[in-house]
């Protein structure tokens, strides 16, 4: 399920981006998307457990683009996990570093970039993404989030007495901002390739189905 949204929307790492098995998009739809992107990236945003990394890897392979994971870049540069960064440096310091890493990754050329759940909440980051990328919000229900992440200990924001209440609060706070993404795709318990296909269909509709739709993305995309 996809829709176009109403609005158009502290660390550097030298880690090489993940590469894909095919250098070229495999279908005419994928080739058209790649050509329309030119030097711009695709950025996946949304809550933890939405599948941004899983879908991002598959989407990058279909489009013949590198895959980048902002959290993995931060961890590699810092030499510690996201949870350890939160514990030792605090969330504000982490968010500052996250914004710098994302800015650098967006400057590195076209790619598919998966971001952390809180990254899009920062206005500076949203503005950069709008200028340099097409954003896709992978929207996911609280029940699915809990099912996917409840056994994991690497989610510092869920280390609370009531993780379900925390997820509900985060969804309430973040979804109005996620809605600023260019496109929305519903993440749900279906085969991953189905979500990837819906992302491709949405991207093709936005970028390749006429100048009016493309213009909604703003000045960052070439006409």
C-alpha positions in Angstrom: 0.0 0.0 0.0 1.5 3.3 -1.0 0.6 6.9 -1.2 2.3 10.2 -2.0 2.3 12.6 0.9 0.8 16.1 0.9 4.1 17.8 1.8 7.0 17.7 -0.7 8.7 17.3 1.2 29.3 13.6 15.6 31.2 11.3 13.8 32.6 10.7 10.4 33.1 7.2 9.1 35.4 6.0 6.3 33.6 2.6 6.0 32.9 1.7 2.4 29.2 1.5 1.5 27.6 -1.9 0.9 27.7 -2.9 -2.7 25.1 -4.7 -4.7 25.3 -7.8 -7.0 24.1 -6.0 -10.1 25.6 -2.8 -11.5 22.4 -2.0 -13.6 18.7 -1.8 -12.8 16.9 -4.9 -14.1 13.7 -3.6 -15.6 12.6 -0.6 -17.6 10.8 0.8 -14.5 13.9 0.5 -12.4 16.0 2.0 -15.1 13.6 5.0 -15.4 13.8 5.5 -11.6 17.5 5.4 -11.6 17.7 7.9 -14.5 15.2 10.3 -12.8 17.1 10.2 -9.6 20.3 11.4 -11.3 22.6 12.3 -8.3 19.9 12.1 -5.7 19.4 9.3 -3.1 16.5 7.4 -1.7 16.1 7.8 2.1 14.0 5.4 4.2 12.5 6.9 7.3 10.2 5.6 10.0 10.0 3.8 13.4 12.3 1.2 14.7 11.1 -2.2 13.4 9.7 -0.8 10.2 12.2 -2.8 8.1 14.2 0.1 6.8 17.5 -1.8 6.6 15.9 -5.0 5.3 13.8 -3.2 2.6 16.7 -0.8 1.8 19.1 -3.6 1.0 16.7 -5.2 -1.4 15.6 -1.9 -3.0 19.3 -0.9 -3.5 19.9 -4.2 -5.3 16.9 -3.7 -7.6 18.1 -0.2 -8.5 21.8 -1.0 -8.8 22.7 1.5 -6.0 24.9 1.2 -2.9 23.1 0.6 0.4 24.0 2.7 3.4 22.8 2.3 7.0 23.2 5.4 9.1 23.2 3.6 12.4 25.9 1.1 11.1 28.0 4.0 10.0 27.7 5.7 13.4 28.6 2.5 15.2 31.6 1.8 13.0 33.0 5.3 13.5 32.4 5.4 17.2 33.6 1.8 17.8 30.6 1.1 20.0 27.0 0.2 19.7 24.1 2.7 19.5 23.0 1.5 22.9 26.5 2.2 24.3 26.6 5.7 22.7 23.3 6.5 24.3 24.5 5.3 27.7 27.9 7.0 27.7 27.2 10.2 25.8 23.5 10.7 26.0 20.9 11.1 23.3 21.5 14.8 22.4 25.2 14.0 21.6 24.1 10.9 19.5 21.6 13.0 17.6 24.2 15.6 16.7 26.5 12.9 15.4 23.7 11.3 13.5 22.9 14.5 11.7 26.5 14.9 10.6 26.8 11.4 9.4 23.5 11.6 7.4 24.7 14.9 5.9 27.9 13.3 4.8 26.2 10.2 3.3 23.8 12.4 1.4 26.8 14.2 -0.1 28.5 10.9 -1.1 26.4 10.3 -4.2 23.2 8.4 -5.1 22.4 5.5 -2.7 19.6 3.9 -0.7 20.0 5.2 2.8 18.3 3.7 5.9 18.0 6.1 8.8 17.4 5.7 12.5 13.9 6.2 13.8 14.6 9.6 15.3 16.7 11.1 12.5 13.9 12.6 10.5 12.7 14.5 13.6 15.5 17.0 13.2 14.5 19.9 10.9 18.0 20.3 9.6 18.1 16.7 8.5 14.7 16.8 6.9 15.7 19.9 4.9 18.9 18.1 3.7 16.9 15.0 2.7 14.4 17.2 0.8 17.2 18.8 -1.2 19.3 15.7 -1.9 16.9 12.7 -1.9 13.5 11.2 -2.2 12.1 10.1 1.1 9.9 7.1 1.8 8.2 6.6 5.1 7.8 3.0 6.0 4.7 3.2 8.2 4.3 0.4 10.7 1.7 -0.3 13.5 2.7 -0.6 17.1 1.8 -4.2 17.3 4.1 -5.1 14.5 6.9 -3.0 16.0 6.7 -4.9 19.3 6.6 -8.2 17.7 9.7 -7.4 15.7 11.8 -5.8 18.4 10.7 -7.2 21.8 13.5 -9.8 21.9 16.2 -7.3 21.0 18.3 -5.5 23.6 19.8 -3.0 21.1 17.0 -0.5 21.2 17.9 2.1 23.9 14.7 4.0 23.7 12.8 0.8 24.7 14.7 0.1 27.8 11.8 1.3 29.9 9.4 -0.2 32.4 6.6 -0.2 29.8 8.0 -0.6 26.2 4.6 -0.7 24.6 3.6 2.6 26.1 6.9 4.0 24.9 6.3 2.9 21.4 2.8 4.4 21.5 4.2 7.7 22.6 7.0 7.7 20.0 4.5 6.9 17.2 2.2 9.8 18.4 5.2 12.2 18.5 6.8 11.1 15.3 4.1 10.3 12.8 3.1 13.9 12.1 6.7 14.5 11.1 7.1 11.3 9.2 4.2 12.5 7.1 6.5 15.1 5.6 8.2 12.3 3.6 7.6 12.3 -0.1 6.0 8.9 -0.1 4.4 6.5 2.3 4.6 2.7 2.1 2.9 0.5 4.6 5.3 -2.0 6.3 3.4 -5.1 7.3 3.9 -8.9 7.6 4.0 -9.7 3.9 7.0 -11.0 1.9 9.8 -8.3 1.7 9.8 -8.3 -2.0 6.1 -7.1 -2.0 7.1 -4.0 0.0 10.0 -3.5 -2.3 7.7 -3.6 -5.3 5.4 -1.1 -3.7 8.4 1.2 -3.1 9.4 1.0 -6.7 5.9 1.6 -7.9 5.6 4.7 -5.7 9.0 6.0 -6.8 8.1 5.5 -10.4 4.8 7.4 -10.0 6.5 10.3 -8.3 9.6 10.6 -10.5 8.5 9.3 -13.9 4.8 9.9 -14.3 4.9 13.5 -15.3 6.6 16.8 -14.4 3.8 17.9 -12.1 4.4 15.1 -9.7 8.2 15.5 -9.9 7.8 19.3 -9.2 6.1 18.5 -5.9 9.4 17.2 -4.6 10.8 20.7 -4.5 13.9 22.5 -5.9 16.2 19.7 -4.9 15.2 17.4 -7.9 16.0 18.4 -11.4 13.0 18.9 -13.7 
